[in-house]
Amino acid sequence: MSEVTSAPTGTHEPRTVVFRSTASDGHRVIYHEPICPDCGSFDITENEVDTGDGINELGLTCEACGTAWPVACVVEWDGAK
């Protein structure tokens, strides 16, 4: 996503982002909000998505416009900062 946008007026409040990892591994899993990054819709489903390289991953799909994105991302995380 190259742009940050607000959810359309009248939509639900976003939920808190959940971080999950062990303190010793230096990584965090950041779960994405189930709000479409393109159209702002909350009509989202969670499915297995073919990435095109023979790998399927769990993804979120917007029922309104068809945009798909991963359920979560893994990032390096230094808990000391």
Phi, psi and omega in degrees: 000124181264343181240146174256127180230159176271155176293148180301151178302137178090000179271169181291156175292138177296149176277162177292138177290136182259130176252134178222128172184173171267150183294335186271347186273347178075014180228155174230147172258121180251115181276132181281148176296142176277057176232129183298126179288344180267313186244352178081007182290148174260004180275078189243140173242157178246120184219168167285129182241131176283120182278354177094350180245026178085004180245135172256142175223159178287129182221163175259139180230132177279124179286337183283316186236351176089000178297141178234146178207160184291154177295325184205166173232150176256129181232153173289142185216120175259103183296347182282344182280000000 
